[in-house]
Amino acid sequence: MLTENQLKDGDTVTVPTNLKVKGLSLVVMIDTKVNNTRLVDDDHDIDCKIKRIGAMKLKSQFVKKA
């Protein structure tokens, strides 16, 4: 049974805090919307594309469902 806060493929999520991009001098700003997420079984839970940054891998603990 799915709970209302459980993520699934294609969900839109937001970033609740500023996140530094590891290895780059970029920052994903607070309240950035991330569309068309894809869940994966890896050390990072979410594959996505963020406007002006490109392809990213995020951990589900650093996002909230929009």
PyMOL CGO cylinders between C-alpha atoms (Angstrom):
from pymol import cmd
from pymol.cgo import CYLINDER

trace = [
    CYLINDER, 0.00, 0.00, 0.00, 1.39, 3.42, -0.99, 0.3, 1, 1, 1, 1, 1, 1,
    CYLINDER, 1.39, 3.42, -0.99, 1.35, 6.27, 1.45, 0.3, 1, 1, 1, 1, 1, 1,
    CYLINDER, 1.35, 6.27, 1.45, 0.67, 9.77, 0.16, 0.3, 1, 1, 1, 1, 1, 1,
    CYLINDER, 0.67, 9.77, 0.16, 4.30, 10.86, 0.71, 0.3, 1, 1, 1, 1, 1, 1,
    CYLINDER, 4.30, 10.86, 0.71, 5.92, 7.92, -1.06, 0.3, 1, 1, 1, 1, 1, 1,
    CYLINDER, 5.92, 7.92, -1.06, 7.77, 8.87, -4.25, 0.3, 1, 1, 1, 1, 1, 1,
    CYLINDER, 7.77, 8.87, -4.25, 7.21, 7.13, -7.56, 0.3, 1, 1, 1, 1, 1, 1,
    CYLINDER, 7.21, 7.13, -7.56, 8.58, 7.59, -11.09, 0.3, 1, 1, 1, 1, 1, 1,
    CYLINDER, 8.58, 7.59, -11.09, 7.52, 10.83, -12.74, 0.3, 1, 1, 1, 1, 1, 1,
    CYLINDER, 7.52, 10.83, -12.74, 6.76, 12.73, -9.52, 0.3, 1, 1, 1, 1, 1, 1,
    CYLINDER, 6.76, 12.73, -9.52, 7.68, 16.38, -9.14, 0.3, 1, 1, 1, 1, 1, 1,
    CYLINDER, 7.68, 16.38, -9.14, 9.81, 17.18, -6.10, 0.3, 1, 1, 1, 1, 1, 1,
    CYLINDER, 9.81, 17.18, -6.10, 11.32, 20.35, -4.64, 0.3, 1, 1, 1, 1, 1, 1,
    CYLINDER, 11.32, 20.35, -4.64, 14.60, 20.99, -2.89, 0.3, 1, 1, 1, 1, 1, 1,
    CYLINDER, 14.60, 20.99, -2.89, 13.86, 22.43, 0.59, 0.3, 1, 1, 1, 1, 1, 1,
    CYLINDER, 13.86, 22.43, 0.59, 17.40, 23.78, 1.19, 0.3, 1, 1, 1, 1, 1, 1,
    CYLINDER, 17.40, 23.78, 1.19, 20.31, 25.01, -0.92, 0.3, 1, 1, 1, 1, 1, 1,
    CYLINDER, 20.31, 25.01, -0.92, 22.43, 22.04, -2.06, 0.3, 1, 1, 1, 1, 1, 1,
    CYLINDER, 22.43, 22.04, -2.06, 26.02, 22.34, -3.26, 0.3, 1, 1, 1, 1, 1, 1,
    CYLINDER, 26.02, 22.34, -3.26, 26.77, 20.18, -6.28, 0.3, 1, 1, 1, 1, 1, 1,
    CYLINDER, 26.77, 20.18, -6.28, 29.67, 17.92, -5.38, 0.3, 1, 1, 1, 1, 1, 1,
    CYLINDER, 29.67, 17.92, -5.38, 32.71, 18.54, -7.59, 0.3, 1, 1, 1, 1, 1, 1,
    CYLINDER, 32.71, 18.54, -7.59, 31.32, 21.75, -9.14, 0.3, 1, 1, 1, 1, 1, 1,
    CYLINDER, 31.32, 21.75, -9.14, 30.85, 25.34, -8.05, 0.3, 1, 1, 1, 1, 1, 1,
    CYLINDER, 30.85, 25.34, -8.05, 27.08, 25.15, -8.62, 0.3, 1, 1, 1, 1, 1, 1,
    CYLINDER, 27.08, 25.15, -8.62, 24.28, 25.32, -6.08, 0.3, 1, 1, 1, 1, 1, 1,
    CYLINDER, 24.28, 25.32, -6.08, 20.77, 23.94, -6.45, 0.3, 1, 1, 1, 1, 1, 1,
    CYLINDER, 20.77, 23.94, -6.45, 18.74, 26.76, -4.93, 0.3, 1, 1, 1, 1, 1, 1,
    CYLINDER, 18.74, 26.76, -4.93, 15.98, 26.39, -2.36, 0.3, 1, 1, 1, 1, 1, 1,
    CYLINDER, 15.98, 26.39, -2.36, 12.51, 25.56, -3.77, 0.3, 1, 1, 1, 1, 1, 1,
    CYLINDER, 12.51, 25.56, -3.77, 13.91, 24.38, -7.12, 0.3, 1, 1, 1, 1, 1, 1,
    CYLINDER, 13.91, 24.38, -7.12, 11.33, 22.16, -8.80, 0.3, 1, 1, 1, 1, 1, 1,
    CYLINDER, 11.33, 22.16, -8.80, 12.57, 18.89, -10.24, 0.3, 1, 1, 1, 1, 1, 1,
    CYLINDER, 12.57, 18.89, -10.24, 10.21, 17.31, -12.79, 0.3, 1, 1, 1, 1, 1, 1,
    CYLINDER, 10.21, 17.31, -12.79, 10.08, 13.79, -14.22, 0.3, 1, 1, 1, 1, 1, 1,
    CYLINDER, 10.08, 13.79, -14.22, 12.10, 12.04, -11.56, 0.3, 1, 1, 1, 1, 1, 1,
    CYLINDER, 12.10, 12.04, -11.56, 13.16, 8.44, -12.05, 0.3, 1, 1, 1, 1, 1, 1,
    CYLINDER, 13.16, 8.44, -12.05, 13.73, 6.21, -9.03, 0.3, 1, 1, 1, 1, 1, 1,
    CYLINDER, 13.73, 6.21, -9.03, 16.80, 3.95, -9.09, 0.3, 1, 1, 1, 1, 1, 1,
    CYLINDER, 16.80, 3.95, -9.09, 18.40, 1.41, -6.77, 0.3, 1, 1, 1, 1, 1, 1,
    CYLINDER, 18.40, 1.41, -6.77, 21.80, 2.97, -6.20, 0.3, 1, 1, 1, 1, 1, 1,
    CYLINDER, 21.80, 2.97, -6.20, 23.59, 5.03, -3.55, 0.3, 1, 1, 1, 1, 1, 1,
    CYLINDER, 23.59, 5.03, -3.55, 21.47, 7.93, -4.84, 0.3, 1, 1, 1, 1, 1, 1,
    CYLINDER, 21.47, 7.93, -4.84, 17.74, 7.30, -5.10, 0.3, 1, 1, 1, 1, 1, 1,
    CYLINDER, 17.74, 7.30, -5.10, 16.64, 9.74, -7.83, 0.3, 1, 1, 1, 1, 1, 1,
    CYLINDER, 16.64, 9.74, -7.83, 17.87, 10.42, -11.38, 0.3, 1, 1, 1, 1, 1, 1,
    CYLINDER, 17.87, 10.42, -11.38, 16.61, 13.70, -12.82, 0.3, 1, 1, 1, 1, 1, 1,
    CYLINDER, 16.61, 13.70, -12.82, 17.40, 16.75, -14.92, 0.3, 1, 1, 1, 1, 1, 1,
    CYLINDER, 17.40, 16.75, -14.92, 17.44, 20.21, -13.40, 0.3, 1, 1, 1, 1, 1, 1,
    CYLINDER, 17.44, 20.21, -13.40, 17.12, 23.32, -15.56, 0.3, 1, 1, 1, 1, 1, 1,
    CYLINDER, 17.12, 23.32, -15.56, 20.41, 25.24, -15.96, 0.3, 1, 1, 1, 1, 1, 1,
    CYLINDER, 20.41, 25.24, -15.96, 22.34, 22.42, -14.27, 0.3, 1, 1, 1, 1, 1, 1,
    CYLINDER, 22.34, 22.42, -14.27, 21.62, 19.25, -16.24, 0.3, 1, 1, 1, 1, 1, 1,
    CYLINDER, 21.62, 19.25, -16.24, 21.49, 15.60, -15.24, 0.3, 1, 1, 1, 1, 1, 1,
    CYLINDER, 21.49, 15.60, -15.24, 21.71, 15.00, -11.49, 0.3, 1, 1, 1, 1, 1, 1,
    CYLINDER, 21.71, 15.00, -11.49, 21.49, 12.20, -8.98, 0.3, 1, 1, 1, 1, 1, 1,
    CYLINDER, 21.49, 12.20, -8.98, 19.76, 13.12, -5.73, 0.3, 1, 1, 1, 1, 1, 1,
    CYLINDER, 19.76, 13.12, -5.73, 19.13, 11.38, -2.46, 0.3, 1, 1, 1, 1, 1, 1,
    CYLINDER, 19.13, 11.38, -2.46, 15.50, 11.20, -1.41, 0.3, 1, 1, 1, 1, 1, 1,
    CYLINDER, 15.50, 11.20, -1.41, 16.34, 12.59, 2.04, 0.3, 1, 1, 1, 1, 1, 1,
    CYLINDER, 16.34, 12.59, 2.04, 17.17, 15.97, 0.43, 0.3, 1, 1, 1, 1, 1, 1,
    CYLINDER, 17.17, 15.97, 0.43, 13.89, 16.48, -1.45, 0.3, 1, 1, 1, 1, 1, 1,
    CYLINDER, 13.89, 16.48, -1.45, 10.20, 16.78, -0.64, 0.3, 1, 1, 1, 1, 1, 1,
    CYLINDER, 10.20, 16.78, -0.64, 7.23, 15.90, -2.78, 0.3, 1, 1, 1, 1, 1, 1,
    CYLINDER, 7.23, 15.90, -2.78, 5.62, 18.89, -4.50, 0.3, 1, 1, 1, 1, 1, 1,
]
cmd.load_cgo(trace, "trace")
